[in-house]
Amino acid sequence: MEFSSKLLEKAVHEMAQLPGIGKRTALRLVLHLLRQPKEQTAFLSEALLGMREQIRFCQNCHNISDTEVCEICSNPGRNHQLICVVEDVRDVMAIENTRQFRGVYHVLGGKISPIDGVGPGQLTIASLVEKVQSGKVQELIFALSSTMEGDTTNFYIYKQIKDCGITISAIARGIAVGDELEYADEVTLGRSILQRIPFENSFKNN
C-alpha cells in the first residue's frame, strides 16, 4: 500500500496493530479521523491516554476498575459469599448484562494453556485459593469457556479447593462446547448461570 504522507502511513500502521483491524480498515478509520474536527481526535487521544495511565485492577477480584476496589466488590447489595470465576473482563460484562447474577467475581486473567506458555502461576489462581481458604466463601461457580483450556483450568482449581467444604458448581452447558463465553447471547448465558450444576457432574458427563 503506497502512501502520499509518512504521517498518514505511521497512523495507519499503528491503527493496524489493533486486533481484527487490517491495513485497509485502518486506512478507512484514519481517513475518517482526518475528516473530523481536531477536537474529536483530541478527545479520543485523551480518552485512550487516560485509560492507559489511570486504569487499575480491583485488588479483590482483579476486574478492571477506576478505583482500588471495583463497583461490584464495593456494593453491599452483592452476595460476597458467592464467587463467579471468569477468564477476563469481557466475561464479567457478558454476565452482568444478563442481570441474573448477584454475587461477585474473580477474574483469572486467562486460561491455563501450555501451548501458549500460560501456566497457573501467570493467572490469579493463588489469590482465588486464598479467598476460599479464608472461610468467607460459600459457593464458587466456574464460568470459563467450554474449551479444553477452560476445562483444564477449572479442574486445576477444583483440585486446589475440593476439600475446603464449599459448594463448587459450573454453568450449565447451554453454552456449546468450544464456545467462548463473551459471544453467548444474554438469555442463554443467564439461564446457564441460574441452572448451574455441581462441578463434579460437569466433568463426569463429558
VEXKOL-236850 format. One record per residue: x, y, z of N, C-alpha, C in turn. Coordinates in pm, 1 decimal, decimal comma. Layout:
X/Y/Z/X/Y/Z/X/Y/Z
...
% end
This chain:
85,4/-118,8/0,0/0,0/0,0/0,0/89,6/124,7/0,0
70,8/209,0/-100,6/152,3/329,7/-114,3/84,0/447,2/-43,7
161,7/526,0/28,6/108,8/642,0/100,0/174,5/768,9/48,0
93,6/874,8/39,9/147,4/1003,8/-3,3/202,9/1082,9/113,7
184,0/1031,2/234,9/229,2/1101,2/355,8/287,4/1000,8/454,2
405,1/1030,6/506,7/465,9/945,0/608,1/385,1/948,4/737,9
324,7/1063,5/766,9/242,9/1076,3/887,4/118,9/986,6/876,5
58,2/986,5/758,9/-58,0/900,2/735,3/-17,0/753,6/744,2
96,0/720,4/684,5/145,1/582,6/686,5/169,3/534,7/830,1
227,7/620,8/912,7/255,6/584,2/1051,6/125,8/562,8/1128,7
27,4/650,6/1107,8/-100,9/639,2/1177,0/-172,5/509,9/1137,9
-168,5/477,8/1009,6/-231,6/354,9/960,5/-160,5/232,7/1018,0
-29,0/237,4/1022,2/49,2/126,0/1076,1/12,4/99,4/1222,5
1,8/206,1/1302,0/-31,0/189,7/1444,0/-174,1/140,7/1461,7
-266,9/193,0/1382,7/-407,1/150,3/1391,8/-420,0/3,4/1355,3
-340,3/-43,1/1260,7/-348,3/-181,3/1213,2/-293,2/-280,5/1315,8
-231,3/-230,4/1422,5/-182,5/-319,7/1527,4/-296,3/-371,5/1614,4
-412,2/-306,8/1608,1/-527,1/-349,5/1687,5/-582,9/-480,6/1633,5
-631,6/-569,9/1720,8/-684,3/-698,9/1674,5/-805,4/-682,2/1583,9
-806,1/-755,6/1475,5/-918,6/-752,3/1381,9/-916,4/-634,3/1286,6
-811,1/-553,1/1293,7/-801,3/-435,8/1205,8/-690,8/-458,7/1103,3
-729,4/-471,0/977,2/-631,4/-485,3/870,7/-588,8/-348,7/818,9
-496,1/-348,4/722,8/-444,0/-222,2/669,6/-554,3/-137,3/604,5
-644,1/-201,6/529,9/-749,9/-124,8/461,2/-847,5/-63,3/561,4
-885,3/-141,2/661,2/-974,9/-88,5/764,7/-906,4/22,7/842,4
-777,0/3,1/872,7/-700,5/105,0/943,7/-696,8/234,7/864,1
-676,1/223,9/733,8/-673,5/341,9/647,9/-808,9/413,4/650,3
-916,3/336,2/643,1/-1050,1/395,9/644,1/-1075,9/470,4/776,2
-1033,1/411,3/887,4/-1052,7/474,8/1017,7/-968,8/601,7/1031,8
-844,9/594,8/986,0/-756,5/711,4/995,8/-807,8/825,4/909,1
-852,4/794,3/787,7/-907,0/898,3/699,8/-1034,0/958,0/758,9
-1113,2/875,2/826,0/-1233,6/925,5/893,9/-1194,6/1026,2/1001,6
-1093,3/992,0/1081,5/-1046,9/1083,5/1185,8/-993,0/1212,4/1125,5
-928,6/1199,6/1012,7/-870,2/1316,7/946,1/-978,3/1413,6/900,2
-1096,2/1360,4/870,3/-1206,5/1445,1/824,6/-1283,7/1508,7/939,8
-1263,0/1457,7/1061,0/-1333,1/1510,9/1177,3/-1264,7/1637,6/1230,0
-1336,9/1717,4/1307,7/-1273,1/1834,3/1371,9/-1156,6/1787,3/1459,9
-1054,3/1869,8/1472,7/-936,7/1832,3/1551,4/-974,2/1797,2/1694,9
-1079,1/1864,5/1745,7/-1120,3/1839,3/1884,0/-1163,3/1693,5/1903,3
-1226,4/1635,3/1801,4/-1273,2/1498,0/1812,1/-1156,4/1400,7/1827,6
-1051,8/1423,6/1749,3/-932,2/1340,3/1760,9/-865,3/1360,9/1896,0
-867,6/1484,0/1944,6/-807,4/1514,5/2075,1/-883,0/1441,6/2186,8
-1016,0/1439,7/2177,6/-1096,7/1369,9/2278,3/-1062,6/1221,6/2280,5
-1048,0/1163,2/2160,8/-1014,5/1020,9/2150,3/-876,8/994,0/2210,1
-781,1/1079,2/2175,2/-644,8/1062,6/2227,0/-641,6/1073,4/2378,8
-714,2/1171,7/2433,7/-717,4/1191,5/2578,6/-782,0/1073,1/2649,0
-889,9/1020,8/2588,8/-959,0/906,7/2649,1/-868,6/783,8/2653,7
-795,7/759,4/2545,3/-707,3/643,4/2538,8/-589,1/657,7/2634,8
-530,3/778,0/2638,6/-417,5/800,9/2729,0/-461,3/793,7/2875,0
-578,8/852,2/2903,5/-631,4/848,3/3039,7/-657,0/706,1/3085,2
-715,6/625,8/2996,9/-741,3/485,1/3028,3/-611,3/411,0/3055,0
-512,7/432,6/2968,7/-386,9/358,4/2980,7/-309,8/396,3/3106,0
-314,8/523,1/3144,5/-233,7/571,0/3255,5/-302,9/558,9/3390,7
-435,9/562,8/3393,2/-506,4/572,2/3521,2/-586,8/448,5/3559,2
-614,9/361,6/3464,3/-698,6/246,2/3494,9/-627,4/152,0/3591,0
-702,8/85,7/3677,5/-647,4/-4,1/3777,2/-712,8/-141,3/3765,5
-663,2/-232,6/3845,6/-726,2/-363,1/3859,0/-771,1/-377,7/4003,5
-896,2/-415,8/4021,9/-953,9/-429,3/4155,2/-866,8/-521,5/4241,1
-834,2/-477,8/4361,3/-746,9/-556,3/4448,9/-816,9/-680,7/4503,8
-950,3/-685,8/4489,8/-1024,6/-802,8/4537,2/-1047,8/-906,9/4427,6
-1096,2/-860,7/4312,2/-1138,0/-956,3/4208,5/-1054,5/-948,9/4081,4
-966,8/-847,8/4069,8/-879,4/-829,5/3953,4/-953,6/-781,9/3828,4
-1075,9/-734,9/3846,7/-1150,2/-675,6/3736,5/-1094,0/-536,5/3707,6
-1109,7/-487,5/3586,7/-1067,2/-352,4/3552,7/-1153,3/-252,7/3629,4
-1088,9/-150,5/3684,7/-1160,1/-56,8/3771,7/-1095,7/80,9/3766,2
-1171,8/182,5/3807,0/-1116,9/317,9/3819,6/-1059,7/340,4/3959,2
-1094,8/251,8/4052,5/-1052,6/266,0/4191,3/-988,6/135,9/4239,4
-933,9/138,2/4361,9/-866,5/19,4/4413,1/-961,4/-98,7/4427,2
-1087,3/-70,5/4462,5/-1189,8/-174,1/4472,1/-1300,5/-138,7/4373,4
-1336,8/-231,5/4286,5/-1434,9/-202,7/4180,9/-1575,8/-183,7/4238,2
-1665,8/-133,0/4156,1/-1802,2/-104,4/4199,7/-1876,8/-230,4/4242,5
-1847,9/-342,3/4177,8/-1916,8/-466,4/4213,0/-1872,5/-513,7/4350,4
-1742,6/-515,1/4375,6/-1690,8/-561,5/4504,8/-1728,3/-468,7/4619,3
-1744,1/-340,0/4591,4/-1777,2/-243,5/4696,7/-1927,4/-229,7/4718,2
-2007,3/-302,7/4641,0/-2153,6/-294,4/4651,4/-2203,0/-385,8/4763,6
-2258,1/-329,9/4872,0/-2305,6/-412,9/4983,7/-2426,9/-497,8/4947,4
-2489,1/-467,2/4835,1/-2605,4/-543,7/4792,4/-2570,5/-673,8/4719,9
-2441,5/-694,3/4692,0/-2399,0/-817,6/4625,7/-2371,2/-925,2/4730,0
-2385,6/-1051,4/4688,8/-2356,5/-1164,9/4776,1/-2207,0/-1195,8/4766,7
-2130,4/-1156,7/4866,2/-1985,2/-1171,9/4862,8/-1940,3/-1313,2/4898,7
-2035,1/-1399,5/4932,7/-2002,4/-1539,4/4961,5/-2018,1/-1626,6/4837,0
-2065,9/-1565,0/4728,9/-2086,0/-1635,2/4601,9/-1992,8/-1574,9/4498,0
-1895,8/-1653,7/4451,6/-1795,2/-1603,6/4357,8/-1806,1/-1674,6/4223,1
-1812,2/-1596,7/4117,6/-1814,3/-1649,6/3981,3/-1675,0/-1631,4/3921,2
-1612,9/-1741,3/3881,8/-1476,6/-1738,4/3828,9/-1481,9/-1725,1/3676,5
-1419,5/-1619,8/3623,6/-1422,0/-1594,7/3479,5/-1280,2/-1572,3/3428,1
-1269,0/-1574,5/3296,0/-1137,4/-1557,9/3233,7/-1092,2/-1413,0/3232,4
-1177,5/-1322,1/3181,1/-1136,3/-1182,0/3174,9/-1254,7/-1088,0/3186,4
-1227,6/-959,3/3174,2/-1327,7/-855,5/3198,5/-1446,2/-866,3/3101,7
-1423,0/-917,1/2981,7/-1532,5/-929,7/2885,8/-1638,4/-1026,4/2935,5
-1594,6/-1128,5/3010,1/-1689,7/-1224,7/3064,4/-1770,5/-1164,1/3178,4
-1706,6/-1077,5/3258,5/-1780,4/-1006,5/3363,7/-1890,9/-923,1/3299,5
-1857,0/-850,7/3193,5/-1955,0/-767,2/3124,5/-2069,9/-851,1/3068,5
-2035,3/-965,7/3009,5/-2137,3/-1052,0/2950,0/-2234,8/-1102,8/3055,8
-2182,2/-1147,1/3170,0/-2268,7/-1199,6/3275,8/-2349,5/-1087,9/3340,1
-2288,0/-971,1/3361,1/-2360,6/-858,2/3419,0/-2477,1/-815,8/3330,1
-2459,9/-827,6/3199,6/-2567,3/-789,8/3107,3/-2689,9/-879,9/3118,4
-2671,7/-1000,8/3173,4/-2786,2/-1091,3/3190,6/-2874,1/-1048,8/3307,9
-2818,4/-974,7/3402,4/-2888,4/-930,5/3523,7/-2943,2/-1048,4/3605,2
-2875,7/-1162,6/3595,0/-2919,6/-1282,9/3665,2/-2827,0/-1321,5/3780,4
-2715,9/-1251,5/3793,9/-2616,0/-1290,6/3893,7/-2593,5/-1176,5/3991,1
-2605,4/-1205,6/4120,1/-2590,7/-1101,8/4222,6/-2474,0/-1129,3/4316,7
-2385,7/-1220,0/4278,1/-2265,8/-1243,5/4356,6/-2154,4/-1151,2/4311,5
-2030,9/-1193,5/4335,6/-1913,9/-1117,0/4291,7/-1829,7/-1205,4/4200,2
-1720,4/-1152,8/4150,5/-1640,3/-1222,7/4050,4/-1496,1/-1242,9/4097,0
-1429,2/-1331,8/4026,1/-1283,6/-1341,7/4035,9/-1232,6/-1358,6/3893,5
-1153,4/-1261,9/3847,1/-1102,8/-1262,0/3710,1/-964,0/-1326,1/3708,3
-951,0/-1437,0/3637,3/-824,7/-1511,0/3633,7/-717,9/-1444,1/3548,5
-761,4/-1370,1/3447,1/-665,1/-1308,0/3356,4/-620,0/-1400,2/3244,9
-695,4/-1507,5/3218,8/-662,1/-1601,7/3112,3/-697,8/-1743,3/3151,8
-648,4/-1837,7/3073,4/-670,3/-1980,6/3098,9/-536,5/-2052,7/3090,1
-525,2/-2162,6/3163,0/-404,2/-2243,1/3154,1/-391,6/-2297,7/3011,9
-279,6/-2269,8/2948,1/-258,4/-2313,5/2810,2/-109,0/-2334,3/2786,5
-58,3/-2454,3/2815,0/84,7/-2481,4/2798,4/137,5/-2449,1/2659,5
54,3/-2471,6/2557,2/98,9/-2447,1/2420,2/124,8/-2298,9/2396,2
56,5/-2211,8/2474,3/77,5/-2067,7/2463,4/170,2/-2016,1/2572,9
225,1/-2107,3/2651,2/316,7/-2068,3/2756,4/249,4/-2007,0/2877,8
119,4/-2036,2/2897,6/46,4/-1981,4/3012,1/26,4/-2090,8/3116,3
90,0/-2073,9/3231,0/76,9/-2169,6/3339,8/-2,5/-2110,6/3454,4
-32,8/-2189,7/3557,6/-111,0/-2142,4/3672,5/-50,0/-2019,7/3740,2
83,2/-2011,5/3743,3/149,4/-1900,2/3810,0/129,4/-1766,5/3741,7
86,6/-1767,8/3615,8/64,2/-1643,1/3543,1/-79,4/-1594,8/3554,2
-162,1/-1672,0/3622,6/-301,6/-1634,5/3644,9/-320,9/-1599,8/3792,7
-440,6/-1553,2/3828,3/-466,4/-1512,1/3966,7/-527,5/-1626,7/4048,0
-482,5/-1747,9/4020,1/-536,5/-1865,7/4087,9/-500,1/-1866,0/4235,8
-379,1/-1827,2/4269,6/-333,8/-1830,5/4409,1/-422,5/-1744,0/4498,5
-457,2/-1623,8/4452,2/-541,2/-1535,5/4535,1/-683,3/-1589,8/4546,0
-729,7/-1662,0/4442,7/-861,4/-1725,4/4449,4/-862,3/-1834,8/4556,0
-760,0/-1916,8/4557,3/-749,8/-2024,0/4656,6/-744,9/-1964,3/4797,3
-674,1/-1852,9/4813,4/-667,3/-1785,5/4943,9/-805,9/-1739,6/4989,0
-885,1/-1687,3/4896,0/-1021,7/-1644,1/4929,9/-1102,9/-1761,2/4982,6
-1095,4/-1872,8/4911,3/-1172,5/-1990,6/4950,7/-1126,2/-2040,7/5087,1
-995,8/-2044,2/5108,7/-941,1/-2094,9/5234,4/-967,3/-2001,2/5351,6
-1006,8/-1877,3/5324,2/-1036,2/-1781,7/5431,6/-1163,9/-1817,0/5506,2
-1248,2/-1902,0/5446,0/-1372,7/-1942,9/5510,4/-1488,8/-1848,8/5485,7
-1470,3/-1748,0/5400,7/-1575,6/-1649,7/5375,6/-1656,1/-1678,3/5249,0
-1622,9/-1787,7/5180,7/-1689,9/-1821,9/5055,7/-1779,2/-1943,6/5075,9
-1903,7/-1936,2/5026,2/-1995,9/-2049,0/5036,0/-2003,6/-2128,3/4905,7
-1997,8/-2057,3/4793,1/-2007,7/-2125,1/4663,5/-1917,5/-2059,0/4561,0
-1856,5/-2144,4/4479,2/-1772,0/-2099,4/4368,5/-1833,5/-2151,7/4240,1
-1857,0/-2061,4/4144,5/-1914,0/-2100,8/4015,2/-1806,0/-2087,9/3908,6
-1775,8/-2196,1/3840,7/-1682,7/-2189,9/3728,0/-1759,6/-2144,4/3604,6
-1717,1/-2031,8/3546,4/-1783,7/-1978,5/3426,8/-1682,0/-1950,2/3317,1
-1587,7/-2042,5/3300,9/-1491,6/-2029,6/3192,4/-1550,1/-2090,0/3065,0
-1495,3/-2051,4/2951,6/-1543,3/-2102,0/2823,7/-1530,2/-2253,4/2816,3
-1621,5/-2315,4/2744,0/-1623,9/-2461,9/2731,7/-1522,8/-2510,2/2628,3
-1396,5/-2483,6/2656,7/-1288,0/-2526,6/2569,2/-1195,9/-2617,7/2649,1
-1102,6/-2682,4/2581,3/-1008,3/-2769,3/2651,5/-929,9/-2690,5/2756,1
-886,7/-2568,6/2720,4/-811,4/-2485,6/2813,8/-898,1/-2443,6/2932,3
-1024,4/-2409,8/2904,0/-1115,3/-2371,2/3010,9/-1140,1/-2485,6/3107,1
-1164,2/-2604,6/3052,9/-1188,2/-2721,7/3137,6/-1064,0/-2759,4/3218,1
-946,5/-2746,1/3156,2/-821,3/-2774,7/3226,8/-803,6/-2680,0/3344,9
-833,8/-2552,4/3322,2/-821,0/-2451,6/3427,9/-919,3/-2478,9/3541,1
-1044,0/-2508,8/3504,3/-1145,3/-2542,6/3604,9/-1097,8/-2658,0/3693,2
-1050,5/-2763,5/3629,7/-1012,4/-2884,0/3703,2/-890,6/-2858,8/3791,6
-797,3/-2777,3/3743,9/-678,6/-2744,5/3823,4/-720,7/-2672,8/3952,2
-810,2/-2574,1/3938,4/-857,0/-2500,1/4056,2/-937,1/-2591,8/4148,2
-1021,0/-2676,2/4088,3/-1103,7/-2769,0/4165,9/-1017,5/-2855,8/4256,9
-906,4/-2904,1/4204,9/-818,8/-2989,0/4285,3/-759,8/-2913,7/4403,4
-742,5/-2780,7/4388,3/-685,4/-2699,7/4495,2/-785,0/-2675,1/4608,7
-915,7/-2674,5/4576,4/-1014,8/-2629,2/4675,5/-1120,5/-2733,1/4710,0
-1113,2/-2852,5/4651,9/-1221,2/-2950,4/4667,8/-1244,1/-2993,4/4812,1
-1143,6/-2980,4/4898,6/-1156,4/-3022,4/5038,4/-1184,7/-2905,6/5132,5
-1223,9/-2790,8/5076,6/-1245,3/-2671,4/5159,2/-1387,6/-2660,5/5213,7
-1473,9/-2755,0/5177,7/-1609,0/-2757,1/5233,0/-1704,3/-2654,5/5175,5
-1681,9/-2611,1/5052,3/-1774,6/-2517,6/4988,1/-1844,2/-2586,8/4870,8
-1952,5/-2525,8/4824,0/-2020,7/-2575,0/4704,3/-1942,4/-2529,6/4581,6
-1912,3/-2622,6/4493,5/-1840,3/-2590,8/4370,0/-1929,2/-2628,6/4253,4
-1967,2/-2530,6/4172,4/-2057,1/-2556,9/4060,1/-1999,5/-2501,4/3931,0
-2065,9/-2533,9/3821,1/-2024,5/-2484,8/3689,0/-2149,0/-2443,1/3613,8
-2134,0/-2344,6/3526,1/-2250,2/-2302,7/3447,8/-2299,1/-2419,9/3364,5
-2430,3/-2427,8/3346,0/-2489,7/-2535,6/3268,3/-2441,9/-2528,9/3124,4
-2441,4/-2642,2/3056,5/-2387,8/-2647,4/2921,1/-2486,2/-2598,6/2815,7
-2562,0/-2493,4/2851,5/-2638,2/-2423,6/2749,1/-2540,6/-2352,7/2657,2
-2419,2/-2330,3/2710,0/-2310,5/-2277,5/2628,7/-2247,1/-2395,8/2558,4
-2248,2/-2395,3/2425,6/-2198,0/-2509,6/2349,4/-2050,7/-2533,6/2376,1
-2011,5/-2659,9/2375,0/-1870,8/-2695,4/2394,2/-1787,7/-2629,8/2284,3
-1681,0/-2561,9/2324,0/-1594,8/-2493,6/2228,6/-1627,2/-2346,4/2212,0
-1740,9/-2302,4/2271,8/-1780,4/-2161,7/2257,5/-1710,1/-2073,9/2359,5
-1679,8/-1951,5/2318,9/-1626,9/-1851,9/2411,4/-1743,8/-1784,4/2480,9
-1729,6/-1759,2/2610,7/-1839,2/-1707,4/2691,8/-1889,1/-1572,6/2643,0
-1796,2/-1486,0/2600,8/-1834,8/-1349,0/2565,9/-1928,6/-1341,8/2445,5
-1932,9/-1449,8/2363,6/-2016,4/-1446,8/2244,3/-2154,4/-1509,0/2265,9
-2180,7/-1561,0/2385,4/-2310,6/-1621,5/2413,7/-2417,0/-1512,3/2425,2
-2539,2/-1542,6/2379,7/-2645,1/-1444,0/2394,5/-2686,4/-1435,1/2540,9
-2745,4/-1322,8/2579,7/-2772,8/-1295,3/2720,0/-2870,8/-1394,4/2781,7
-2972,3/-1437,5/2705,6/-3071,2/-1530,7/2759,9/-3006,1/-1665,3/2790,5
-2928,7/-1718,2/2695,1/-2860,7/-1846,8/2715,3/-2762,8/-1839,6/2830,8
-2685,9/-1731,9/2837,2/-2586,6/-1716,9/2943,0/-2654,5/-1702,6/3078,8
-2763,2/-1625,9/3083,4/-2836,4/-1608,1/3208,3/-2892,7/-1738,9/3259,7
-2948,4/-1819,6/3169,6/-3001,8/-1949,9/3209,5/-2890,5/-2042,7/3256,2
-2775,0/-2033,0/3193,0/-2662,1/-2118,5/3230,9/-2614,1/-2087,9/3372,3
-2622,6/-1959,6/3411,0/-2586,2/-1921,2/3547,5/-2690,1/-1973,9/3646,8
-2818,6/-1953,6/3615,9/-2924,9/-1993,9/3707,6/-2935,7/-2145,4/3720,2
-2907,9/-2217,3/3611,9/-2921,7/-2363,1/3611,2/-2787,3/-2432,3/3627,1
-2695,7/-2367,5/3699,3/-2563,1/-2425,3/3719,7/-2573,2/-2561,6/3788,1
-2471,5/-2644,1/3765,0/-2471,1/-2781,6/3813,8/-2348,1/-2805,6/3900,5
-2352,1/-2907,1/3988,1/-2231,2/-2939,7/4065,0/-2114,2/-2963,9/3971,2
-1997,9/-2909,7/4005,2/-1883,9/-2918,5/3914,5/-1845,8/-3062,5/3883,5
-1853,1/-3150,3/3980,7/-1816,1/-3290,7/3959,0/-1901,1/-3350,4/3846,5
-2028,5/-3312,9/3839,8/-2115,6/-3364,3/3733,0/-2074,4/-3311,8/3596,0
-2016,4/-3191,9/3593,5/-1982,9/-3129,3/3465,5/-1871,2/-3204,7/3395,3
-1776,6/-3260,9/3470,3/-1669,9/-3333,3/3401,2/-1695,3/-3481,9/3394,2
-1783,3/-3535,1/3477,8/-1816,9/-3676,6/3469,3/-1901,1/-3706,4/3344,8
-1975,3/-3602,7/3301,0/-2063,5/-3622,8/3185,7/-1996,7/-3592,8/3053,6
-1872,2/-3542,4/3056,9/-1801,6/-3509,1/2932,5/-1744,1/-3634,8/2866,1
% end
